[in-house]
Amino acid sequence: MKNRNITLRPKSLLFGPLTHEPKEMLPMSDDELESLYLADFQGLYQEECARQLGVSRPTFSKIIKGARRKVAEMLMYGKGIELIREKRNYLLVYPTNDRITIHPYFITAKLFAFAQIEGESIASITYIDNPIYQELHAKEVEIIDDDSAQGMAAGRIIPPLLKKGNMLVVKSLGEGMKRNIEGMGINIEYTDLSDIDSVLESLK
């Protein structure tokens, strides 16, 4: 089976009626839940959903059809849904100054790290320079926080740099930047942790 790009982390794994025991528990896979997230929550077209999930357009159509049917059965017939967690492969992005820890500021971090996650481990990490930081540094602007980059069109410049990522982990993010990044189909996770290994542990 082709590896899926799964980014959504549900807060619960069991769903169903509250007034009685479910008549049947329907298993829902990670890719079925992700298809609902992409198509019905984010509102992406199926071609974009398929690209985000890492499958063909016909395969995505089949996945989303099955997922929607299970939700309909739960609502109409009093059945339950159990989410089946599987090992995931995805590309996690985070801002960093030292290549190891998550920088507290997103727009003015020196680098963006792209960590290839296979299962629950980091298989490899690559880095790209943040052009906003480079320009501030060249102008010898003192970087205090993300407000130091006001007027530099960061919301237009940074999101396209992250387009290959599936999940962004940050400590904080402005609403405008959040909308731009989510609009590209990238899931955003907030954390108080700094060490990337600790962050991965929290995402399990």
C-alpha positions as CSV (number, residue, x, y, z in Angstrom):
1,M,0.0,0.0,0.0
2,K,1.2,3.5,-0.9
3,N,2.3,5.6,2.1
4,R,-0.3,8.3,2.9
5,N,0.5,11.8,4.1
6,I,-1.5,11.8,7.4
7,T,-1.4,15.0,9.5
8,L,-4.6,15.1,11.5
9,R,-4.4,14.0,15.1
10,P,-7.9,13.3,16.5
11,K,-8.5,14.0,20.2
12,S,-10.7,10.9,20.6
13,L,-10.7,7.5,18.9
14,L,-14.3,6.4,19.7
15,F,-17.5,8.1,18.4
16,G,-21.2,7.1,18.6
17,P,-24.6,7.6,20.2
18,L,-24.8,8.9,23.7
19,T,-28.2,7.5,24.6
20,H,-27.5,3.8,24.0
21,E,-24.8,1.4,23.2
22,P,-23.9,1.5,19.5
23,K,-25.4,-1.3,17.4
24,E,-22.0,-1.8,15.6
25,M,-18.6,-0.3,15.7
26,L,-17.3,0.7,12.2
27,P,-13.5,0.9,11.8
28,M,-12.3,4.1,10.2
29,S,-8.7,4.3,9.0
30,D,-6.3,7.2,9.2
31,D,-6.6,7.9,5.5
32,E,-10.4,7.9,5.7
33,L,-10.4,10.4,8.5
34,E,-7.8,12.5,6.7
35,S,-10.0,12.5,3.6
36,L,-12.8,14.0,5.6
37,Y,-10.5,16.6,7.1
38,L,-9.2,17.7,3.7
39,A,-12.5,17.6,1.7
40,D,-15.2,18.4,4.3
41,F,-13.3,20.5,6.9
42,Q,-10.7,22.4,4.7
43,G,-13.0,22.4,1.7
44,L,-10.3,21.5,-0.8
45,Y,-11.1,20.2,-4.3
46,Q,-10.6,16.4,-4.7
47,E,-7.6,16.9,-7.0
48,E,-5.8,18.9,-4.2
49,C,-7.0,16.4,-1.6
50,A,-5.5,13.6,-3.5
51,R,-2.2,15.4,-3.8
52,Q,-2.2,16.2,-0.1
53,L,-3.0,12.6,0.9
54,G,-0.5,11.2,-1.6
55,V,-2.8,9.1,-3.7
56,S,-4.4,9.3,-7.2
57,R,-7.6,11.2,-7.8
58,P,-9.7,8.0,-8.3
59,T,-8.3,6.5,-5.1
60,F,-9.1,9.6,-3.1
61,S,-12.7,9.5,-4.5
62,K,-13.0,5.9,-3.3
63,I,-11.6,6.7,0.2
64,I,-13.8,9.7,0.8
65,K,-16.9,7.8,-0.4
66,G,-16.3,5.1,2.2
67,A,-15.6,7.6,5.0
68,R,-18.7,9.6,4.3
69,R,-20.9,6.4,4.3
70,K,-19.6,5.4,7.7
71,V,-20.4,8.8,9.1
72,A,-23.9,8.6,7.6
73,E,-24.4,5.1,9.1
74,M,-23.4,6.4,12.5
75,L,-25.9,9.2,12.4
76,M,-28.8,7.3,10.8
77,Y,-28.5,3.9,12.4
78,G,-27.0,4.5,15.8
79,K,-23.7,2.8,15.0
80,G,-20.3,3.9,16.4
81,I,-16.9,4.7,14.7
82,E,-13.6,3.5,16.0
83,L,-10.5,5.3,14.6
84,I,-7.7,2.9,13.8
85,R,-4.3,4.5,14.3
86,E,-1.6,3.5,11.9
87,K,2.1,4.4,11.5
88,R,2.4,7.6,9.5
89,N,4.9,9.0,7.1
90,Y,4.8,12.8,6.7
91,L,7.0,15.9,6.4
92,L,7.0,18.0,9.6
93,V,8.2,21.7,9.4
94,Y,9.4,23.8,12.2
95,P,11.2,27.2,12.6
96,T,14.6,27.0,14.2
97,N,17.8,29.0,14.8
98,D,20.1,26.1,15.9
99,R,18.7,23.2,13.7
100,I,17.6,21.3,16.9
101,T,15.0,23.3,18.9
102,I,11.8,25.1,17.8
103,H,12.4,28.8,17.7
104,P,9.8,30.8,19.7
105,Y,9.2,33.1,16.7
106,F,8.1,31.9,13.3
107,I,8.5,34.8,10.9
108,T,12.0,35.8,12.1
109,A,13.6,32.4,12.7
110,K,16.9,31.8,10.8
111,L,15.8,28.5,9.2
112,F,12.9,26.3,8.4
113,A,13.5,22.6,9.1
114,F,11.8,19.8,7.1
115,A,11.9,16.6,9.1
116,Q,10.8,13.4,7.3
117,I,8.9,11.4,9.8
118,E,8.6,7.6,9.2
119,G,6.5,5.9,11.8
120,E,7.4,7.8,14.9
121,S,11.0,8.6,14.1
122,I,12.9,11.2,12.2
123,A,14.4,9.6,9.1
124,S,16.1,12.8,7.8
125,I,16.1,16.6,8.2
126,T,16.8,19.3,5.6
127,Y,16.9,23.0,6.1
128,I,16.2,26.2,4.1
129,D,17.1,29.7,4.9
130,N,14.3,32.1,5.9
131,P,14.5,35.1,3.5
132,I,12.8,37.4,6.0
133,Y,15.5,36.7,8.6
134,Q,18.2,37.2,5.9
135,E,16.9,40.6,4.8
136,L,16.6,41.8,8.4
137,H,20.1,40.6,9.1
138,A,21.4,42.3,6.0
139,K,19.8,45.6,7.1
140,E,21.2,45.1,10.6
141,V,17.7,45.3,12.1
142,E,17.6,44.2,15.7
143,I,15.3,41.1,15.8
144,I,13.2,41.1,19.0
145,D,10.2,39.1,17.9
146,D,8.0,38.6,14.9
147,D,6.9,42.3,15.0
148,S,10.4,43.1,13.9
149,A,9.3,42.0,10.4
150,Q,6.3,44.2,10.0
151,G,5.8,45.5,6.4
152,M,7.9,42.8,4.8
153,A,5.1,40.7,3.3
154,A,6.0,37.6,5.3
155,G,2.5,36.2,4.7
156,R,3.1,36.2,1.0
157,I,6.8,35.1,1.1
158,I,6.9,32.3,3.7
159,P,3.9,30.0,3.0
160,P,5.1,29.0,-0.5
161,L,8.4,27.9,1.0
162,L,6.6,25.3,3.2
163,K,4.3,23.9,0.5
164,K,6.0,20.4,0.6
165,G,5.3,20.1,4.3
166,N,2.3,18.2,5.8
167,M,2.4,19.6,9.4
168,L,3.9,22.8,10.8
169,V,4.8,22.9,14.5
170,V,5.1,26.3,16.1
171,K,5.0,28.0,19.4
172,S,2.9,30.9,18.1
173,L,1.5,32.2,14.8
174,G,-0.4,35.3,13.7
175,E,-4.0,34.8,12.4
176,G,-3.1,36.0,8.9
177,M,-0.2,33.7,8.5
178,K,-2.2,30.8,10.0
179,R,-4.9,31.3,7.4
180,N,-2.4,31.4,4.5
181,I,-0.6,28.2,5.7
182,E,-3.8,26.3,6.4
183,G,-5.1,27.4,3.0
184,M,-2.2,25.4,1.5
185,G,-3.5,22.2,3.2
186,I,-0.8,22.2,5.9
187,N,-1.9,21.2,9.4
188,I,-0.7,23.4,12.3
189,E,0.2,22.1,15.7
190,Y,1.1,24.4,18.6
191,T,3.5,23.4,21.3
192,D,5.2,24.7,24.5
193,L,8.1,22.3,23.9
194,S,11.4,23.2,22.3
195,D,13.3,20.0,21.7
196,I,12.1,18.3,18.4
197,D,12.3,14.8,20.0
198,S,10.0,15.9,22.8
199,V,7.6,17.3,20.3
200,L,7.5,14.1,18.4
201,E,6.8,12.2,21.6
202,S,3.9,14.5,22.3
203,L,2.5,13.9,18.8
204,K,2.3,10.1,19.2
